[in-house]
Amino acid sequence: MILFLDIYPKVSTQLSTRGEILQDTPSIISLEGLNDNKTVRLKLRRFSPNPSGVGEPEVSELVREYQSLGRDILFFENGDFCQGTIQLAPYSESGAEFGFIYNYRRLRFVQLYNTDGN
């Protein structure tokens, strides 16, 4: 498996169902090789706007370590990936995430469905 170990700054933009921009959230994602690159640590730090509109942004962090990949995630040689729920079930949230590289930019599309399937 080829992984591009690096630090990637990005901005996630939340859109309404009509395509209107609701919120931009800057973030930094890093991929770090551990144990002679047999393990990969993914760290995502999101900088959400302060609800008061004043002061420092709120920072949330997600850390995951991978030694192998499940059937719910695929990586491609050029760095593209897709990840998502394998099975849809009634009354459960589900979704999919697609990541692409285009002209030296990383693009990401996330589609989420609530428990009503919307």
N, C-alpha and C positions, 0 to 999 in steps of 0.2 A: 504494500500500500504506500502510495506517495502522498505525503501531507506537506503543506506549505507552512512550516513553523515560522511564525512572525507575529507582529502586532498590527492590527488593522483598525484605524479610526473609521467611524461610520456615523450616519444619522439615520434613525428609523423615523419614518413619517407615517402617522396614523391617519387614514382617510375615512370619511363617512361613506355610506352606501351610495351616495351621489357623487363621490370622487372629490369632495371638498377636503382640504387639509384641516385636520383637527388639532394635531400637535406634532412637533418635531422633537425627537429625543436623541441627543448626541450620545454615543457610546464608544467604548473601546473593547475590541475582542482580541484576545491573545491566545496563541497555540504554542505550548511549550512541551518539548520532548523530555521525558523522564525515563530512567532505567534503560539507558542506551537506546532511546526512542522506541522502546517496546510499549510504553505508556504515553499517552498524550493528555495533557491537562488543558482544557478549554476554560478560559476565564472571560466572562462578559461583565463589564461595568457599565451601567446605564446612569445617565445624568439627567434626571427628570426635573422640569421646572419646579421651583418652590411654589406650593399652593398659594402662598401669600403674594406671590409675584415679586417679592423682595428678598434679597439675600442669596446665599449659596444654593445651588441645585441639590436635590435629594439624590444620594448615590445608592444604588442597589447593586448587588454582586451575585452572580451565578457562577459556580465552579463545578465542572464535571471532569472526570477522568475516564479515559477509554483505554482498555487493553485489547478489546475486540469490538466489532460492530454488530449490532443486531440487524434483523431483517427490515427494520423500519427506517434505516438510513443508508443512502448510497452516495459514494463519492466518485467523481469522474477525473480522468487524468489531467484535465485543464483546470481543476479546482472547483468546478460546478458541483453542487450537491442537491439532494432532495431528502426530506425527512418528514415523516408523518405517521398518523394512525393507520395501522394495517387494516383494522376492521371497524366498520361503523356499527354502533349498537344503539338501540333506542334509549333515550334518557341519559346519554353520556355526551360530554363534549368531545369534539374531534377536530382535526385540522391537518394541514400540510404546510411545509415550508420549502421553498425553492430558492436556491442561491445560484447566481450566474456571474460570470466575468465578462465584461464588455468594455473594450477600449480602456483597459487598466482600471476599470471601476468595478466594484463588487455590488451587484444588484440582488435584492432579496424580496421575495413575495411570500406573504403568509396569509393563508386562508383558514379562518376559524369558523366552526359551527357550534351553536349553543345546543342545549339539550332538546330543543324543538326542531333541530335540523336546519335552522336559519343562520 
